[in-house]
Amino acid sequence: MGGRVVEALLREDYGGLRRYVSPDGLWLRLAGLTIGLERADPGFLSDFTVPAGPTIEEALRVVRLVADARDDVAGFERECREALAATELHESVRPVARRSATYYDALAAGTDHPVHPASRCRLGLTQAELLAYAPEYQPVFAMRWAKVPRDRVTAVGVRPDWWPASDGDHDLFPVHPLTAKQIETTPEPYLLVSPTLSMRTVAVDARTHLKVPLTVSTLGRRNRRTIAPGTLRDGALVQRVLSGLAGDDVLLADEQTYGHAGDPLLGYLVRRLPPGTAVPVAALLARTPSGPYVISTITEDLESFFSEYLRILFAWNVTLFGHGIALETHQQNLSVLAAPGGLKLLIKDNDAALLMGSYDVADQRMLTDDPSALVRMFVTITLHLCAGALAFGLAERGLLPLRTGLGLVADRLDEALGCDHPVLRAGTLDAETLPGKAMVTAGTLVDKARTGAADVNKHYGPPGPNYLRGR
């Protein structure tokens, strides 16, 4: 893990760390600490990799040596240690994923995030709580329920039949057991569920998810998993917009049933999924209990599968770009679905889209009049996390040569762009460098006042190499 931390710090140039890289690019030297590097050609988001891997103590020493006195070094150190402990717990328990509504979520949860080095951390949870509520262990638990005065409730859509009946003066809201520490709930738990990859979203059955606030931070201390009430309406609005643009290859989860009580700890979203087995893109590179990688179990022709996946991915997202829309549909929110007639993509969780134009949204951070902002989101989400990370991951696992994978990414993107999107082409295929997110910097180490980030999930660091050039 220490190597991944140093790679992230170099990628984001945290504290000006790159100035300590030797001219030949083979060493990182500072204050008596020497770490070997390798030049990556092509590199995924960075020109450097850390092949030998420093210890976590050495990586954290790097942080302390370059940090500003105002930086939350202690918070980042805690994240790293909790991520390491979570990894060790997973390795010691070695859970065997069972076939259920959360089978692929469990497999995905046992792999690392393509970019964030401490992605296994759910800040503040004990080992017992991880075993009881983390998706990699596929626990089954009962939801808690809070009585909410009806005059505080905003509810939209038709609730499922299993929703508990309420009395005349109060409504009942689902509450995650971890959040129930801060919310008064009824004595009797009800409704057995299992966590999906996002953890705050639980599966009621194979076709129904329930998203509820969680008082846990993931992918950075500042990234708390509560639910701002306005985002529920925003996500429903974006889904309706997308429904008018989606072709036969793209399916949208139904996210039109939701409610809140004006409180980030009291809200819910009922997500209804289409028929079929949806496999999160985050699970494709995970190993199955029997040994093969997930992607190898759903296709016999991996190269053709990857090519078709990329065709649909880029056709969809380039179409949206033409309508002034970029989605934050990353590898966790994007699934592949083998359906009659061929491969389809399933999209969910649209409350963080970026939109050009006039939209009545509660979160004004979703609106922009800058096309380059759409390009940055397209690159960092669609290109990096949903395409590039797969090409590099397939190569690392010996499943598809890197040149072949990146060639497919470049070719399918080129086809989708055609001659109609010069701005997006200039920011992708023709660009000297590609933007990357500064997830560690904005998510934990440096506060918003100094990064200037309105949204820690949309803060960008130094650009990285364009791994598509020359492919």
N, C-alpha and C positions, 0 to 999 in steps of 0.2 A: 504493500500500500504506500510505503514511503516514496517509491518511484513515481506513482501516479500523482502524489501531492506535489512533488517537485516539478513534474511535467505541467501540471495545472498552473503553478506559480510562474513558470517560464512562459507559458502560453499567454497568460494575462499580464506578464511583465510586472508582477506585483512588487512594489517597492523598488522598481527599476532593476529587478534581478538580472535582466539580460546583460547588463553592463559587466557582470562578473563572468561571462562566458568567454573562454579563450578565443583568440582570433581564428583558430582552426575549427572551432565549434565542437571540440572533443572533451572539454573540461569546464566544470563550474567550480570556481575557486573563490572563496571568501572566508576571511578570518580563520585561516588554518583548516578549513573544511574543503575537501576536494571530492567532487562527485563526477564520475565518468558519464559522458554523453555520446550519443550517436547522431549523425546527420540523417534525417529522414528524407528520402527522395523516392516517391512523393511522400509528403507527410500529411497526416490528418490533423488539421488545425494548427500545426506547429512544425517548425523546422528541426526540432530536437526530440529525441526520446531518451529515456534513462534506462538502459538495458540491464545493468547489474542490479539496480534498485538499492537506494540507501535505506536504512532503517527508518521507522517512523520517528524515532528520536532525532536522527540527523535531519529529516525533512522539517520537523518542527523547529529545530535550531536555525534552519535557513529562514523560516518565517520570522523568528525573533530577531535575527540579525538585520533584516531589511525593513522591519515594520516601523511605521510611525507610532509615536507614543499614544496617539488617540485610537489606534486600531484595536479591534477586539480579538487580540491574539489568544487570550484565554478561552474565548468562545469557540474559535476555530480548533484549538487544541482539544477541547472537550468533544467537538464533533468527530474529529479524527479518532480519538480513543474509543468513543462509543461505536463508531463504524467498525473499528478493528474488533471490538468485543462482540459486535453483532455477527461479524464474519466468523469469528472463532466459535461462537455458539452454534451457528449453522453447520459448521464443519464437524462439531462434536455430536450434535443431534442427528445430522444427516437425514433429514426428513425425506420420505419417499412420497412424491406427489401421487395422489390418488385421483382417479377419474371422477370429476365432479364439475360443477359450474365454474369453479375457480382453478381448475387443473393448470391451464396455461399461465394464469396469473402467478401461481405458486412457482412454476418453473422460471418465469421472468424475474420474480423477486429474488431468486438465488443467483442472479448475475449482476455485474456491475453496470452502472450508468456509463454511456460512452464518453462522457466528459467530466462529470463531477466526481472527484476522488473519494468523497465520504458519503456516497449515495446510500450506503447501508444504514446510516445513522437515522434513527427516529428520536430526536433529541429528548432526553429526560426519561425515556422508558427503561424499566428494569428488564432483566432477562425473563422474569416471570411474565411481565406484560407483553414482551415480544412473543413468547410462546403462546400466550392467550389471544393475541390480536393481530400479529403480523402475517401477511399473506403467504410467506414461504412455508408456514407450518399448517396451513389450511384449517385453522381452528373453527369450530362452530360455537357460536355464543348467542345469547338472547339480547335483543335491544331493550333499552330502557325507554320510558315514555314520560314526558313532562306535560302537566296540565297548564294550558295557556289560556288566559281570559280571551274570550272571543273578540272583544273590541280591539285586541292587539294583533289579530291574525289577518294576514293576507294569504289567501289560498286560491290557486288557479288550477284548472284541469280536474279530471275525474280520478279520484284515488282508487287504488285497488280494493278488491273485496275483502282482503285480509286486514285492512286498516281497522284498528279498534274503535268501537263506538264511543262517543263522548257525550257528556251531559249537556244540558241546555246552556250553561254559562261558560263552559270551558271546551277547548279543543285539545286533542292529544297530538303531540309532536314526538317523533322518534329522536332518541338521544343515544349516541355511542357510549358504551360503558366507561370509556376513558374520559369522556366529557362530562359524564354524570357526577364526577367529583366536584364540578363547579355549578351544576344545575340540579335543582331539586326535582326528583322524579318519583313516580308512583312506586309503591312497594313491590309490585309484581312485574318482573321482566316478561317480555312477550315478543315473539317473532324470531325464530332461529335464522341466523344469517352467517355468511362466511366472507372474509375480506377479499376484495379484489386488489390488484397491484397498487392502486392509489391509497389503499388502507382506509381512508375516510369514506370511500364508496364500498358498500357491501352487496353481495349477491343474495337476493331472496330466493331466486331460482335461476334457471338457465336463461330466461328471457327478461328478468326484472332485476334492476339494480336500484339501490337506495343510497343517495349521497347525503351525508350529514356532516356537520362541523366536527372538527377534531382539534383539540388543543395541543397539537404536536407540530413541530417544525421538521420539514424535510428539505434536502438540497439547500441548506443554509438556515441559520438561526432566524433570519428575518422573514423566512418563507413559511409563515404559519398557515395551517390548513383549516382555519375557520372559514365561514362563508359570509361575505358581505351581502346583505339582502338584495341590493340592486343587481348583483351579478346573475341571479336566477332569472330575472326578467330579461336581462341582456342576452344570456345564453339562448333562451327560448326565441327571442327576436332573431338572432343570427341563424338559428336552425331554420326558421321559416324562410329567411332570405336564401339560404343555401338550397333549400328544397326546390326553389324555383330555378336553380341553375344546374342541379345534379342530373347527370345522364344515367343510363342503365348500369354503368360500372361502379357507381358510387351510391352507397346506402347511408342513411342518416338515422342515428338512434333518436327515438321520440323523447324529447326533453321538455314537453309542454305541461307537465304536471309538477307543481312546486308550491312551496309555501314558506312563509317566514313570519316572525313576530317582531321585526325591527331590531333584531339582536343577532350579532355574528355567531352566537352559540345556539340559536334557536331557528333552525331552517331545515329544509329538506328538498330534495329533487328525486322524483321517481323517474327512472330511465327505463324505457321499454325498448328491447332489442328485437331485430328482425329474426326470423327463423334461420337456423343454420349454426354451425360451429365457427365462432369468430376467434381468430388467433391473434393476440396483440403482436405488433411488429417487435416489441421489446422481448417477446418470447422466442422469436425465430432462431436465435443463435444459442439458446439454452439447450442443455442436454436433457434428454428424457431419462426416466428411471432405468430403461433397458439399455441406454448407451448412446444411440444416435442423437444427433441434433434435431430439434423440432422441425426445422425447415426440410430436413431429409425425410421426415415421416409424412409430409403432406405433398411432396412432389417427387417424381422419379427423374425429372429433367430440370435440374436446379437452374441451369443457365437460362432456359426458356421461361421458367417461372419468374426469375428475377427480372428478366427483360419485360415480361408482361406486367408485372407489378410496377416497374418504373414507368412504363407507358401510361398506365392509368393514373399513377401518382402525379406525374408531371402534367398530363393533359388536364387533370382536375385543377391543380393549383395554378397553372398558367392561365386557365380560363378565369379563375377567381381574380387573379392579378389584373386581368383585363377589365374586370368590373370594380377595381379598386379595393380588393379584399385580400388579406393575407391571414392565414389561420395559424394558431399556435397548436396545431395538431401534431404533436411529437410522437415518438415511438410508443408511448404509453396509451395515447388516445386514438391511435390509428390501428386498425385490425384488418387482416386479410380474411376473406370469407370464400371458401370453395362452394360455389352455388351452381345450379343448373344453368348452362350457358357460359360458364367460365368463371374466372377469378373476379371478385369484386372487393372493393374497399369499404370498410365501415368507419364512419366518422362519429365521434362523440365529444362532448365537453367543449362548447364553442364560446364560452364566456370571456375569452381572452383574445379574440380576433382583433385585427387592426383594420380599420375601415376608412376609406376616403368617401366623403359625401355627407349628406344630411341624414343622420340616424338619431332616433330618440333613445339614447342609452344613458344609464345612470353613471357608468364609469367613463368619464371623459377621456381617460387615457387610451381608450379604444379608438379614438378619432384622430386622424392626421390629415394634413394637406400636403404632405411631403412624400412623393413617390419613392424616394430613396429609403424611407422608413419601411415601406412595403418590401423593397428589395432585401433589406437586412433581415426581416423576419422570414421571408421566403428562403434565404440562404441558410440562416442559422437553424431553422426548424425543418423545412421540407428537404433541402439539399443535404445539410450536415447530418441531422439525426435520423431522417427517414430513408436516405439514399447512401450518402458517403459512409456513414458508420457501418451500414450493412456490407458494403463492398469491402471495406477494410476488415471487418469481422469475419466475413466468409473466407478471405485470404488467410487470416491468422489461424483459422481452423482447418486449413487445407482443403476447403470445399470448392473454391473457385479462385483461379489466379487473379492477383490484384489488377493486372493490366486488363484482363478480360472484364472484371467487375466495373472498373472505372470507365472502361470503354463503353460499356452498356449505359452507365449513368450519363456520360457525355452525349452519346448518340440519341438516347430517348429524350433528353432535355432539349437537344438541338431540334428534334422533330416537333416537340411540343411548342417551341418558340417560333419556329418558322420565320417568316419575315415581318411578323406583326408586333413584336415586342422588343424594340431596340433597347429600351431602358433596362429591361430585365436581362437581355442578352449581354449588354455591356457590364452588368453587375454580376454575371455568372461566368459563362463560357469564355468571354473575352477579357475578363478582369485579370489584372496582374496578381491581386491578392483577394482574399475573401474575408468578410467580417466574421468575428467570433464573439460569443458572449463571455463576459467576465463574471462567471457564476460565483466563484469563491470570493472575489473582491467585493461584489455588491451584495451577495447573499449573507455574508458573515463579517468580513474583516473591516470594511469601510462603510460608514453610515451614509444615508442618502444625502445629507447636507453637504458632504464632500464629494460624493460621486456625481451628484446632480441627477440621479436616477429617479424618475417618477415611479418606475416599476422595476424592482430588483431583477425580475425575469426578462427585462428588455434592456439591460445595460451591457454595452459592448466594450470590449477591450481592444488591444492592438490587432490589426488584421493578420491573418495567417496565409500560408501558401495556397495557391489555387491548384488543387490536386487533379483538376480536369484538363489543365493545359497540356497539349501535346498528346493526349490519350487518343 
